[in-house]
């Protein structure tokens, strides 16, 4: 090596060391400082690309950073990932408890060591009736939990789900559902706590307290809860999922908004997800009155608003209230949606839109401030890693399965066969035939991608690690149907009814 090259290399190493040393002394890395002071310092150091990166999420995009054995592969990390990404959805896919903990740990280590500012990733999972992941405990579906009329039991159920999730490195769950279900034709009633706003509110409060705890700070065995879907989702026109909710303000406030308001004010839910549908002609993801005036203004909500899956692009593709995905991003942003789930689509245009003067960077700063706050409050800058042994030990533990059995027993609802409505007489029957496509298997309830066959897995409270049912998730089927319908409308100019 020549003298000039050696000097250049030495200078480069010196600059890197100086940068690393400066970051190590940065106030945002000092846990003794107030959270708001740390946020101010970090935000002042972030580039526009790093700010927008905090508003983005990966789901299918995980393939870009994952090898064929399901392990994080830093060599595969594309340039944009090295800037930093805010969230990763469903890290437990194809992973058991230990593997998921190791996967989230590997990503957190790399992000801390290899990105400029070392901002930790926030991981999401579904947890409608227990953590939706391999080897996790599955509890009775939400509608069954509602039939227990036992909020204390529901709180204990979701405390277990939270502990199992956090042990794997997961920080937020997309639950509970506090939609009020008012149309029996709607195919998602099982996800709700039923048709009564008061019951939905009480169960929602219990669920959020189970997930988050009751302290001001979400503890190390708890997770951030996400209320969904705001609002009118449970009584769509014609009973069709994602159908319009053509209701006046009084009905909205007395019925559909009531559980959200109660849970936010009493249990302090940290996140909210808008609904796919439109309310009185305005899609929820573009409804500033709903998400800003009511949610933040009237109720004082200061948490994070995350989109439903693909809902921002649906403003253009399904609702047709935006000309394209760039306009859809602006409309969602103006309404108050902080994060786009589950993959980078519309919000991936925001860097260019800020530079073009279409979006104010001050708007991005306000949102990113909200997104950084839970990462500091959860202690992720100090300790983003988890113990894989603990994750394996907590998942599907005997005590958790016993609680699932207790919940199932309390959820049982007995019906009287009055006036011999059904031709059944106990004194004449020795066997009853159970017939149908699910007669020989135990379905764990949606949204879940795991099912359990009695022969191979006799324990219905534990999700099988070796039985994956791809393409069976009804949530995904619905989205595929809507995507195909939107494509057909574009091809044939079919008007939306």
PLY file of the C-alpha trace (Angstrom):
ply
format ascii 1.0
element vertex 497
property float x
property float y
property float z
element edge 496
property int vertex1
property int vertex2
end_header
0.00 0.00 0.00
1.39 3.42 -0.96
1.88 6.14 1.62
-0.98 8.22 0.15
-3.37 5.25 0.20
-2.38 4.43 3.77
-3.04 8.01 4.83
-6.42 7.97 3.08
-7.40 4.69 4.74
-6.26 5.99 8.13
-8.24 9.18 7.60
-11.32 7.13 6.69
-11.01 5.01 9.81
-10.55 8.13 11.90
-13.70 9.70 10.46
-15.72 6.52 11.09
-14.40 6.32 14.63
-15.16 10.00 15.21
-18.72 9.53 13.90
-19.26 6.47 16.09
-17.85 8.32 19.09
-20.12 11.30 18.44
-23.15 9.01 18.20
-22.17 7.29 21.42
-22.24 10.66 23.17
-25.52 11.72 21.53
-28.24 12.77 23.99
-30.81 10.48 22.35
-28.77 7.51 23.58
-28.76 8.74 27.20
-31.49 6.84 29.13
-31.28 9.32 32.02
-32.72 12.14 29.89
-36.45 12.77 29.48
-38.00 10.97 26.50
-39.04 14.20 24.80
-35.49 15.56 24.99
-34.17 12.35 23.44
-36.76 12.54 20.66
-35.82 16.16 19.93
-32.17 15.24 19.63
-32.72 12.19 17.43
-35.18 13.95 15.15
-32.70 16.78 14.61
-30.11 14.27 13.36
-32.37 12.37 10.96
-32.37 12.82 7.21
-35.65 12.98 5.30
-35.11 9.40 4.12
-34.55 8.20 7.69
-37.70 9.96 8.85
-39.90 8.44 6.15
-38.29 5.07 6.83
-39.88 5.13 10.29
-43.32 5.38 8.63
-42.75 2.21 6.59
-43.21 -1.49 7.33
-42.12 -4.82 5.85
-44.19 -7.95 5.52
-43.60 -9.70 2.21
-40.62 -7.37 1.97
-38.95 -9.53 4.64
-37.95 -11.84 1.81
-35.30 -9.31 0.84
-33.52 -9.79 4.18
-34.27 -13.45 4.93
-32.49 -16.55 3.62
-34.22 -19.75 2.56
-33.85 -21.19 6.06
-35.78 -18.27 7.55
-32.76 -16.56 9.12
-31.91 -12.89 8.82
-29.14 -12.46 6.24
-27.45 -9.04 6.46
-25.65 -9.69 3.19
-29.03 -9.59 1.45
-30.09 -6.28 3.02
-30.73 -3.80 0.20
-29.51 -0.22 0.29
-32.88 1.18 1.35
-33.02 -1.19 4.35
-29.68 0.16 5.52
-31.30 3.59 5.96
-33.60 2.05 8.53
-37.20 0.80 8.56
-39.73 1.54 11.28
-41.58 -1.76 11.60
-41.60 -5.38 10.52
-44.85 -7.34 10.32
-45.27 -10.97 11.40
-41.67 -11.95 12.16
-43.05 -15.26 13.42
-43.97 -16.56 9.97
-42.24 -19.95 9.51
-40.65 -19.59 12.96
-41.26 -21.29 16.26
-40.78 -19.40 19.51
-37.01 -19.74 19.76
-36.46 -19.12 16.06
-38.60 -15.99 16.12
-36.66 -14.61 19.10
-33.38 -15.34 17.33
-34.69 -13.72 14.13
-35.78 -10.49 15.85
-32.54 -10.40 17.84
-30.43 -10.73 14.69
-32.23 -7.84 13.04
-31.99 -5.62 16.11
-28.26 -6.29 16.48
-27.61 -5.48 12.84
-29.74 -2.33 12.88
-27.96 -1.08 16.00
-24.49 -1.78 14.64
-24.89 -1.13 10.91
-27.32 1.75 10.42
-26.24 5.34 10.90
-28.41 6.12 13.92
-29.16 2.62 15.21
-32.91 3.17 15.58
-34.46 -0.15 16.70
-37.22 -1.91 14.75
-40.70 -2.33 16.20
-42.15 -5.79 15.47
-45.87 -6.53 14.98
-47.96 -9.69 15.28
-51.67 -10.56 15.27
-53.17 -11.60 18.60
-56.94 -11.65 18.27
-57.39 -14.63 20.61
-53.83 -15.35 21.62
-50.58 -14.72 19.81
-50.93 -15.84 16.20
-47.68 -17.76 15.89
-46.33 -21.27 15.90
-46.23 -22.90 19.35
-48.21 -20.06 20.94
-51.27 -20.57 23.13
-54.58 -20.27 21.31
-57.53 -19.09 23.40
-61.24 -19.06 22.49
-62.17 -16.68 19.70
-63.29 -13.14 20.64
-67.00 -13.84 20.30
-66.58 -16.77 22.70
-64.62 -14.66 25.18
-67.47 -12.14 25.09
-69.90 -14.91 26.03
-67.99 -15.46 29.29
-69.13 -12.02 30.51
-65.90 -12.05 32.51
-63.57 -9.08 31.91
-61.14 -10.29 34.58
-60.68 -13.55 32.69
-60.22 -11.69 29.40
-57.54 -9.50 30.95
-55.64 -12.60 32.13
-55.95 -14.19 28.68
-54.36 -11.24 26.93
-51.69 -10.81 29.58
-50.52 -14.30 28.59
-50.67 -13.40 24.88
-48.63 -10.27 25.60
-45.98 -12.19 27.55
-45.62 -14.79 24.80
-45.30 -12.05 22.17
-42.81 -9.88 24.05
-40.64 -12.89 24.87
-40.15 -13.37 21.12
-39.15 -9.74 20.52
-42.61 -8.51 19.46
-43.67 -5.07 20.69
-47.12 -4.40 19.21
-50.14 -6.53 18.41
-52.93 -5.70 15.98
-55.71 -6.41 18.49
-58.28 -6.19 19.99
-61.23 -5.80 17.62
-63.87 -3.58 19.21
-66.15 -3.37 16.18
-69.82 -3.67 17.06
-71.23 -6.50 14.91
-74.79 -5.71 13.84
-75.32 -7.73 10.62
-75.29 -11.56 10.85
-74.44 -11.77 7.15
-71.07 -10.17 7.78
-68.39 -12.87 7.78
-66.20 -11.48 10.55
-68.50 -11.55 13.57
-66.27 -14.13 15.27
-63.53 -11.48 15.56
-65.76 -9.16 17.61
-67.23 -9.08 21.10
-70.74 -9.04 19.66
-73.56 -6.63 18.96
-73.70 -4.66 22.20
-71.56 -1.49 22.44
-71.31 -1.69 26.22
-70.10 -5.30 26.24
-67.63 -4.59 23.43
-66.29 -1.66 25.42
-65.87 -3.64 28.67
-64.14 -6.53 26.91
-61.99 -4.08 24.97
-60.86 -2.37 28.17
-59.99 -5.76 29.68
-58.08 -6.85 26.57
-56.01 -3.66 26.40
-55.20 -3.85 30.10
-54.08 -7.41 29.53
-51.86 -6.44 26.61
-50.41 -3.20 27.97
-50.82 -3.53 31.73
-52.18 -0.73 33.87
-48.98 1.23 34.52
-48.14 4.47 32.74
-45.26 2.71 30.97
-45.75 -0.55 29.05
-43.70 -3.11 30.98
-41.17 -5.69 29.75
-43.77 -8.48 29.52
-46.40 -6.32 27.81
-47.06 -5.03 24.30
-48.74 -2.09 22.61
-52.38 -2.77 21.76
-54.11 -1.66 18.56
-57.85 -0.98 18.53
-59.53 -1.87 15.27
-61.37 -1.16 12.98
-62.52 2.46 13.33
-65.40 2.57 12.39
-68.75 1.18 11.18
-66.97 -1.98 10.06
-69.40 -4.32 11.83
-72.56 -3.37 9.97
-71.59 -3.01 6.32
-74.18 -2.42 3.64
-75.66 -5.77 2.48
-73.48 -7.54 5.05
-70.56 -7.44 2.61
-67.12 -7.09 4.16
-65.62 -3.64 3.47
-69.07 -2.44 2.38
-70.09 1.16 3.12
-71.38 2.21 6.54
-74.15 4.68 5.64
-74.90 5.94 9.13
-75.50 9.32 10.66
-73.36 10.86 13.37
-75.68 9.90 16.23
-75.57 6.20 15.30
-71.82 6.37 14.84
-71.28 7.93 18.25
-73.84 5.90 20.21
-72.99 2.52 18.69
-69.80 2.20 16.67
-67.52 4.84 18.18
-68.55 4.20 21.79
-66.23 1.20 22.46
-63.24 3.01 20.93
-63.82 6.08 23.09
-64.22 4.08 26.28
-61.16 1.90 25.71
-58.96 4.86 24.82
-60.05 6.90 27.83
-60.10 4.08 30.40
-57.35 1.73 29.25
-55.09 4.09 27.29
-54.78 2.06 24.08
-51.57 3.15 22.35
-52.58 2.52 18.74
-55.66 2.61 16.51
-56.35 1.12 13.07
-58.99 2.71 10.79
-61.48 0.53 8.93
-61.47 -0.41 5.24
-64.98 0.87 4.66
-66.31 4.31 3.91
-68.50 6.17 6.40
-71.15 8.35 4.79
-69.18 8.30 1.55
-65.73 9.02 3.03
-63.23 6.13 3.41
-61.98 5.91 6.98
-58.35 6.16 5.87
-59.11 9.54 4.31
-61.49 10.78 7.01
-59.89 13.67 8.90
-63.03 14.30 10.94
-62.86 10.73 12.25
-59.11 10.38 12.85
-58.17 13.94 13.76
-61.19 15.87 15.01
-62.81 13.05 17.00
-60.00 10.64 17.85
-57.24 13.11 18.63
-59.20 16.32 19.22
-62.19 15.17 21.29
-60.76 12.07 22.95
-57.18 13.28 23.42
-55.59 10.24 21.75
-51.84 10.80 21.32
-50.80 7.37 20.10
-50.04 5.94 16.68
-52.55 5.40 13.87
-51.59 2.45 11.65
-53.31 1.64 8.39
-55.16 -1.58 7.79
-53.39 -3.83 5.30
-53.20 -2.20 1.84
-55.93 0.26 2.84
-54.03 3.36 1.74
-53.54 2.11 -1.82
-57.21 1.08 -1.78
-58.09 4.78 -1.68
-57.05 4.74 -5.34
-57.66 1.11 -6.34
-60.95 0.39 -4.55
-62.61 3.57 -3.33
-61.47 5.68 -6.28
-61.07 8.84 -4.22
-57.43 9.25 -5.29
-56.02 9.27 -8.80
-52.98 7.16 -7.90
-50.93 5.92 -4.97
-49.11 9.23 -4.55
-52.39 11.07 -4.06
-53.61 8.24 -1.83
-50.55 8.80 0.38
-51.31 12.51 0.66
-54.96 11.90 1.52
-54.13 9.34 4.22
-51.43 11.61 5.61
-53.83 14.57 5.74
-56.41 12.42 7.54
-53.87 11.42 10.20
-52.58 7.92 9.28
-49.03 7.60 10.65
-47.86 4.23 9.31
-48.59 2.24 6.16
-49.07 -1.50 6.65
-48.01 -4.08 5.73
-45.48 -3.23 2.99
-43.90 -0.22 1.32
-46.36 1.11 -1.25
-47.99 4.55 -1.13
-45.85 6.00 1.67
-42.75 4.99 -0.24
-43.45 8.07 -2.41
-43.27 10.54 0.47
-39.58 11.44 0.16
-40.11 12.57 -3.43
-43.38 14.30 -2.54
-41.68 16.35 0.18
-38.94 17.39 -2.23
-41.56 18.30 -4.82
-43.32 20.52 -2.29
-46.48 18.40 -2.21
-46.01 17.35 1.43
-44.56 19.53 4.19
-41.57 18.06 6.02
-43.04 19.50 9.22
-45.93 17.04 8.79
-43.45 14.17 8.55
-41.64 15.44 11.66
-44.86 15.47 13.69
-45.61 11.87 12.74
-42.07 10.59 13.28
-42.07 12.14 16.75
-45.10 9.96 17.58
-43.41 6.88 16.10
-40.16 7.31 18.02
-41.86 7.82 21.38
-42.90 4.16 21.99
-39.44 2.94 20.97
-37.92 5.04 23.72
-40.66 4.23 26.24
-40.27 0.49 25.62
-36.54 0.77 26.31
-35.57 -0.54 22.87
-32.61 1.81 22.48
-31.07 0.33 25.62
-32.16 -3.30 25.40
-33.75 -4.44 22.13
-32.81 -8.12 22.56
-34.75 -10.99 24.14
-33.84 -14.37 25.61
-34.64 -17.22 23.15
-34.71 -19.70 26.05
-37.42 -17.66 27.75
-39.40 -17.42 24.51
-39.34 -21.19 24.19
-40.28 -21.64 27.84
-43.20 -19.20 27.83
-44.83 -20.37 24.59
-47.68 -22.78 25.22
-46.72 -23.27 28.87
-48.87 -25.58 31.00
-50.31 -22.68 32.97
-51.29 -20.92 29.75
-53.01 -24.00 28.37
-54.87 -24.39 31.65
-56.09 -20.81 31.32
-57.20 -21.51 27.74
-59.20 -24.49 29.01
-60.76 -22.38 31.76
-61.73 -19.72 29.22
-63.20 -22.32 26.88
-65.32 -23.80 29.67
-66.63 -20.38 30.67
-67.40 -19.58 27.03
-69.69 -22.57 26.55
-73.27 -21.48 25.92
-76.03 -24.01 26.54
-79.31 -23.88 24.61
-82.61 -25.37 25.72
-84.38 -27.60 23.23
-87.76 -26.20 24.13
-90.87 -27.73 22.50
-88.61 -30.32 20.83
-87.45 -27.82 18.24
-84.66 -30.23 17.36
-85.55 -33.95 16.99
-83.11 -34.99 19.71
-83.89 -37.16 22.73
-81.07 -38.11 25.06
-82.77 -41.34 26.09
-82.83 -42.57 22.48
-79.38 -41.43 21.27
-76.10 -43.19 21.85
-74.11 -41.37 19.15
-74.38 -38.12 17.19
-72.85 -37.78 13.73
-70.81 -34.61 13.12
-70.65 -34.06 9.36
-68.92 -31.41 7.27
-65.54 -30.21 5.99
-64.31 -29.35 9.51
-65.71 -32.36 11.33
-62.30 -34.03 11.64
-60.17 -31.01 12.49
-59.91 -28.21 15.02
-59.81 -24.72 13.51
-58.20 -22.15 15.74
-60.25 -19.24 14.40
-59.33 -16.29 12.25
-57.26 -14.46 11.61
-54.86 -17.35 12.03
-52.81 -19.31 9.53
-52.52 -22.44 11.62
-55.00 -25.24 12.09
-54.84 -28.39 14.07
-55.80 -31.95 13.17
-57.05 -34.11 15.99
-55.04 -37.15 15.02
-51.68 -35.39 14.97
-52.33 -32.65 17.53
-54.84 -33.63 20.20
-54.19 -30.52 22.31
-56.40 -27.71 20.90
-54.74 -25.02 23.01
-51.34 -25.27 21.38
-50.68 -24.15 17.83
-48.72 -26.74 15.81
-45.26 -25.78 14.65
-45.14 -28.24 11.79
-48.56 -27.73 10.21
-48.71 -24.57 8.12
-51.74 -23.90 5.96
-50.73 -21.48 3.25
-53.42 -19.43 1.55
-56.10 -20.44 4.06
-56.19 -17.16 5.98
-59.65 -15.67 5.26
-58.24 -12.16 5.73
-55.85 -12.74 2.84
-58.58 -14.27 0.68
-60.73 -11.18 1.17
-57.90 -8.90 0.12
-57.20 -10.99 -2.95
-60.86 -10.84 -3.96
-60.92 -7.06 -3.55
-57.69 -6.70 -5.53
-59.11 -8.77 -8.39
-62.32 -6.74 -8.37
-60.37 -3.48 -8.44
-58.28 -4.75 -11.35
-61.45 -5.72 -13.23
-62.89 -2.25 -12.71
-59.74 -0.68 -14.08
-59.78 -2.94 -17.15
-63.44 -2.60 -17.93
-64.28 0.76 -16.31
-66.88 -0.94 -14.09
-68.45 1.71 -11.87
-68.30 1.07 -8.11
-71.73 0.56 -6.56
0 1
1 2
2 3
3 4
4 5
5 6
6 7
7 8
8 9
9 10
10 11
11 12
12 13
13 14
14 15
15 16
16 17
17 18
18 19
19 20
20 21
21 22
22 23
23 24
24 25
25 26
26 27
27 28
28 29
29 30
30 31
31 32
32 33
33 34
34 35
35 36
36 37
37 38
38 39
39 40
40 41
41 42
42 43
43 44
44 45
45 46
46 47
47 48
48 49
49 50
50 51
51 52
52 53
53 54
54 55
55 56
56 57
57 58
58 59
59 60
60 61
61 62
62 63
63 64
64 65
65 66
66 67
67 68
68 69
69 70
70 71
71 72
72 73
73 74
74 75
75 76
76 77
77 78
78 79
79 80
80 81
81 82
82 83
83 84
84 85
85 86
86 87
87 88
88 89
89 90
90 91
91 92
92 93
93 94
94 95
95 96
96 97
97 98
98 99
99 100
100 101
101 102
102 103
103 104
104 105
105 106
106 107
107 108
108 109
109 110
110 111
111 112
112 113
113 114
114 115
115 116
116 117
117 118
118 119
119 120
120 121
121 122
122 123
123 124
124 125
125 126
126 127
127 128
128 129
129 130
130 131
131 132
132 133
133 134
134 135
135 136
136 137
137 138
138 139
139 140
140 141
141 142
142 143
143 144
144 145
145 146
146 147
147 148
148 149
149 150
150 151
151 152
152 153
153 154
154 155
155 156
156 157
157 158
158 159
159 160
160 161
161 162
162 163
163 164
164 165
165 166
166 167
167 168
168 169
169 170
170 171
171 172
172 173
173 174
174 175
175 176
176 177
177 178
178 179
179 180
180 181
181 182
182 183
183 184
184 185
185 186
186 187
187 188
188 189
189 190
190 191
191 192
192 193
193 194
194 195
195 196
196 197
197 198
198 199
199 200
200 201
201 202
202 203
203 204
204 205
205 206
206 207
207 208
208 209
209 210
210 211
211 212
212 213
213 214
214 215
215 216
216 217
217 218
218 219
219 220
220 221
221 222
222 223
223 224
224 225
225 226
226 227
227 228
228 229
229 230
230 231
231 232
232 233
233 234
234 235
235 236
236 237
237 238
238 239
239 240
240 241
241 242
242 243
243 244
244 245
245 246
246 247
247 248
248 249
249 250
250 251
251 252
252 253
253 254
254 255
255 256
256 257
257 258
258 259
259 260
260 261
261 262
262 263
263 264
264 265
265 266
266 267
267 268
268 269
269 270
270 271
271 272
272 273
273 274
274 275
275 276
276 277
277 278
278 279
279 280
280 281
281 282
282 283
283 284
284 285
285 286
286 287
287 288
288 289
289 290
290 291
291 292
292 293
293 294
294 295
295 296
296 297
297 298
298 299
299 300
300 301
301 302
302 303
303 304
304 305
305 306
306 307
307 308
308 309
309 310
310 311
311 312
312 313
313 314
314 315
315 316
316 317
317 318
318 319
319 320
320 321
321 322
322 323
323 324
324 325
325 326
326 327
327 328
328 329
329 330
330 331
331 332
332 333
333 334
334 335
335 336
336 337
337 338
338 339
339 340
340 341
341 342
342 343
343 344
344 345
345 346
346 347
347 348
348 349
349 350
350 351
351 352
352 353
353 354
354 355
355 356
356 357
357 358
358 359
359 360
360 361
361 362
362 363
363 364
364 365
365 366
366 367
367 368
368 369
369 370
370 371
371 372
372 373
373 374
374 375
375 376
376 377
377 378
378 379
379 380
380 381
381 382
382 383
383 384
384 385
385 386
386 387
387 388
388 389
389 390
390 391
391 392
392 393
393 394
394 395
395 396
396 397
397 398
398 399
399 400
400 401
401 402
402 403
403 404
404 405
405 406
406 407
407 408
408 409
409 410
410 411
411 412
412 413
413 414
414 415
415 416
416 417
417 418
418 419
419 420
420 421
421 422
422 423
423 424
424 425
425 426
426 427
427 428
428 429
429 430
430 431
431 432
432 433
433 434
434 435
435 436
436 437
437 438
438 439
439 440
440 441
441 442
442 443
443 444
444 445
445 446
446 447
447 448
448 449
449 450
450 451
451 452
452 453
453 454
454 455
455 456
456 457
457 458
458 459
459 460
460 461
461 462
462 463
463 464
464 465
465 466
466 467
467 468
468 469
469 470
470 471
471 472
472 473
473 474
474 475
475 476
476 477
477 478
478 479
479 480
480 481
481 482
482 483
483 484
484 485
485 486
486 487
487 488
488 489
489 490
490 491
491 492
492 493
493 494
494 495
495 496
